Amino acid sequence: MAGARAAAPGLQPVYVWDLVVRLSHWLIVFSMIVLTVTGIDIATPFLVSADTGFTHGYVRIVHMYAAIVFSLAVGARLAWMFLGPRRSGWREFVPASKSRLSKLRDQILFYMLIRPHPPYCPGHNPLAGLSYVAVFGLYMVMILTGFALYSASAYTSYMRHWDFLLPLLGGPQGARWIHHVTMWLLLIFAVSHIAFALLTSRSEKNGTFDSIFSGYKFLPRDRKADDE
């Protein structure tokens, strides 16, 4: 609650992101960093001498273990959308109400620098929520193409059963291309995600950027924490 004691006058600390949301977020972040570095090496390996041992084999092993962490973290977050509290639920991602649709428009105008301030959203703003739907779709593409690629050499593993995906993806080369392009799309999202989080945090002065560490945002005392 150190962040709560630092709240400015007129603001109250509100616990917005629970432990499951924050833990799954950081597991996805760190596993994606490892997957990107090792994946680039797998796609375009650097040359090593014959006496350096199993260098690229170790890179592939690290890649596979990071993929397991990534898959479990994504699966846990998807499940938490239906099992967790309202702020973590699927309604934060899909603008199903008139209020959320109205705030979706206002959020777009804010990002276009037409509105001076974003709409009041204690949790995810509607545009961010919609973008996360697309991102989780990309996560699933990464996972399924990764399973398909692994199945091509998993002769004695249960993972070989994922080989039914290969013909649907255009064979190993098609799966590899989709896997590679999806990685770059996720990296582009990551950069824009950080930029928009900083913009919103600076504009609202509510600790949006810091909240993924502490779980707390600082919201006006005269507004309800659940006022959407």
Contacts in CASP RR format, 6 or more apart in sequence:
PFRMAT RR
TARGET T0000
AUTHOR 0000-0000-0000
METHOD contacts of the structure
MODEL  1
MAGARAAAPGLQPVYVWDLVVRLSHWLIVFSMIVLTVTGIDIATPFLVSA
DTGFTHGYVRIVHMYAAIVFSLAVGARLAWMFLGPRRSGWREFVPASKSR
LSKLRDQILFYMLIRPHPPYCPGHNPLAGLSYVAVFGLYMVMILTGFALY
SASAYTSYMRHWDFLLPLLGGPQGARWIHHVTMWLLLIFAVSHIAFALLT
SRSEKNGTFDSIFSGYKFLPRDRKADDE
1 13 0 8 1.000
3 13 0 8 1.000
3 214 0 8 1.000
3 216 0 8 1.000
4 13 0 8 1.000
4 216 0 8 1.000
7 13 0 8 1.000
7 218 0 8 1.000
8 205 0 8 1.000
8 218 0 8 1.000
10 220 0 8 1.000
10 221 0 8 1.000
10 222 0 8 1.000
11 206 0 8 1.000
11 218 0 8 1.000
11 219 0 8 1.000
11 220 0 8 1.000
11 221 0 8 1.000
12 218 0 8 1.000
12 219 0 8 1.000
12 220 0 8 1.000
12 221 0 8 1.000
12 225 0 8 1.000
13 216 0 8 1.000
13 217 0 8 1.000
13 218 0 8 1.000
14 122 0 8 1.000
14 216 0 8 1.000
14 217 0 8 1.000
14 218 0 8 1.000
14 219 0 8 1.000
14 225 0 8 1.000
15 215 0 8 1.000
15 216 0 8 1.000
16 87 0 8 1.000
16 122 0 8 1.000
16 123 0 8 1.000
16 211 0 8 1.000
16 215 0 8 1.000
16 216 0 8 1.000
16 217 0 8 1.000
17 25 0 8 1.000
17 87 0 8 1.000
17 88 0 8 1.000
17 211 0 8 1.000
17 212 0 8 1.000
17 215 0 8 1.000
18 84 0 8 1.000
18 85 0 8 1.000
18 87 0 8 1.000
18 88 0 8 1.000
18 215 0 8 1.000
20 76 0 8 1.000
20 77 0 8 1.000
20 80 0 8 1.000
20 84 0 8 1.000
20 88 0 8 1.000
21 77 0 8 1.000
21 80 0 8 1.000
21 88 0 8 1.000
22 212 0 8 1.000
22 213 0 8 1.000
22 215 0 8 1.000
24 73 0 8 1.000
24 74 0 8 1.000
24 76 0 8 1.000
24 77 0 8 1.000
24 80 0 8 1.000
25 77 0 8 1.000
25 212 0 8 1.000
26 212 0 8 1.000
27 69 0 8 1.000
27 70 0 8 1.000
27 72 0 8 1.000
27 73 0 8 1.000
28 70 0 8 1.000
28 73 0 8 1.000
28 74 0 8 1.000
28 77 0 8 1.000
28 139 0 8 1.000
30 69 0 8 1.000
31 66 0 8 1.000
31 67 0 8 1.000
31 69 0 8 1.000
31 70 0 8 1.000
31 73 0 8 1.000
32 70 0 8 1.000
32 186 0 8 1.000
32 190 0 8 1.000
34 62 0 8 1.000
34 63 0 8 1.000
34 66 0 8 1.000
35 63 0 8 1.000
35 66 0 8 1.000
35 67 0 8 1.000
35 70 0 8 1.000
35 183 0 8 1.000
36 183 0 8 1.000
36 187 0 8 1.000
38 59 0 8 1.000
38 60 0 8 1.000
38 62 0 8 1.000
38 63 0 8 1.000
38 66 0 8 1.000
39 59 0 8 1.000
39 63 0 8 1.000
39 183 0 8 1.000
41 56 0 8 1.000
41 59 0 8 1.000
42 56 0 8 1.000
42 59 0 8 1.000
42 60 0 8 1.000
42 63 0 8 1.000
43 176 0 8 1.000
43 180 0 8 1.000
45 56 0 8 1.000
45 59 0 8 1.000
48 55 0 8 1.000
48 56 0 8 1.000
64 150 0 8 1.000
67 143 0 8 1.000
67 146 0 8 1.000
70 139 0 8 1.000
70 142 0 8 1.000
70 143 0 8 1.000
71 143 0 8 1.000
74 136 0 8 1.000
74 139 0 8 1.000
74 140 0 8 1.000
74 143 0 8 1.000
77 136 0 8 1.000
78 136 0 8 1.000
80 88 0 8 1.000
80 89 0 8 1.000
81 88 0 8 1.000
81 89 0 8 1.000
81 90 0 8 1.000
81 93 0 8 1.000
82 89 0 8 1.000
82 90 0 8 1.000
86 92 0 8 1.000
86 226 0 8 1.000
87 122 0 8 1.000
87 123 0 8 1.000
91 97 0 8 1.000
91 100 0 8 1.000
92 123 0 8 1.000
92 124 0 8 1.000
92 129 0 8 1.000
93 124 0 8 1.000
93 129 0 8 1.000
93 130 0 8 1.000
93 132 0 8 1.000
93 133 0 8 1.000
94 129 0 8 1.000
94 130 0 8 1.000
94 133 0 8 1.000
95 101 0 8 1.000
95 103 0 8 1.000
95 104 0 8 1.000
95 126 0 8 1.000
95 129 0 8 1.000
95 130 0 8 1.000
97 228 0 8 1.000
99 228 0 8 1.000
100 126 0 8 1.000
100 228 0 8 1.000
101 126 0 8 1.000
102 119 0 8 1.000
103 119 0 8 1.000
103 120 0 8 1.000
103 121 0 8 1.000
103 125 0 8 1.000
103 126 0 8 1.000
103 228 0 8 1.000
104 126 0 8 1.000
104 127 0 8 1.000
104 130 0 8 1.000
106 115 0 8 1.000
106 118 0 8 1.000
106 119 0 8 1.000
107 118 0 8 1.000
107 119 0 8 1.000
107 121 0 8 1.000
107 125 0 8 1.000
107 126 0 8 1.000
107 127 0 8 1.000
107 128 0 8 1.000
108 127 0 8 1.000
109 115 0 8 1.000
110 116 0 8 1.000
110 117 0 8 1.000
110 118 0 8 1.000
110 119 0 8 1.000
110 203 0 8 1.000
111 127 0 8 1.000
111 196 0 8 1.000
111 199 0 8 1.000
117 203 0 8 1.000
117 204 0 8 1.000
118 125 0 8 1.000
118 200 0 8 1.000
118 203 0 8 1.000
118 204 0 8 1.000
119 125 0 8 1.000
120 223 0 8 1.000
120 227 0 8 1.000
121 228 0 8 1.000
122 217 0 8 1.000
122 219 0 8 1.000
122 225 0 8 1.000
122 226 0 8 1.000
122 227 0 8 1.000
122 228 0 8 1.000
123 217 0 8 1.000
124 132 0 8 1.000
125 200 0 8 1.000
128 196 0 8 1.000
131 189 0 8 1.000
131 193 0 8 1.000
135 186 0 8 1.000
135 189 0 8 1.000
138 182 0 8 1.000
138 185 0 8 1.000
138 186 0 8 1.000
138 189 0 8 1.000
139 186 0 8 1.000
141 178 0 8 1.000
141 182 0 8 1.000
142 179 0 8 1.000
142 182 0 8 1.000
142 183 0 8 1.000
142 186 0 8 1.000
144 162 0 8 1.000
144 165 0 8 1.000
145 165 0 8 1.000
145 169 0 8 1.000
145 175 0 8 1.000
145 176 0 8 1.000
145 178 0 8 1.000
145 179 0 8 1.000
145 182 0 8 1.000
146 175 0 8 1.000
146 179 0 8 1.000
147 159 0 8 1.000
147 162 0 8 1.000
147 165 0 8 1.000
148 162 0 8 1.000
148 163 0 8 1.000
148 165 0 8 1.000
148 166 0 8 1.000
148 169 0 8 1.000
148 172 0 8 1.000
148 175 0 8 1.000
149 172 0 8 1.000
149 175 0 8 1.000
149 176 0 8 1.000
149 179 0 8 1.000
150 159 0 8 1.000
150 162 0 8 1.000
151 159 0 8 1.000
151 160 0 8 1.000
151 161 0 8 1.000
151 162 0 8 1.000
151 163 0 8 1.000
151 165 0 8 1.000
151 166 0 8 1.000
152 163 0 8 1.000
152 166 0 8 1.000
152 172 0 8 1.000
154 160 0 8 1.000
154 162 0 8 1.000
165 175 0 8 1.000
166 172 0 8 1.000
166 175 0 8 1.000
169 175 0 8 1.000
169 178 0 8 1.000
197 208 0 8 1.000
197 209 0 8 1.000
198 209 0 8 1.000
200 208 0 8 1.000
201 207 0 8 1.000
201 208 0 8 1.000
201 209 0 8 1.000
201 210 0 8 1.000
205 218 0 8 1.000
206 217 0 8 1.000
206 218 0 8 1.000
206 219 0 8 1.000
207 216 0 8 1.000
207 217 0 8 1.000
207 218 0 8 1.000
208 217 0 8 1.000
210 216 0 8 1.000
211 217 0 8 1.000
219 225 0 8 1.000
END
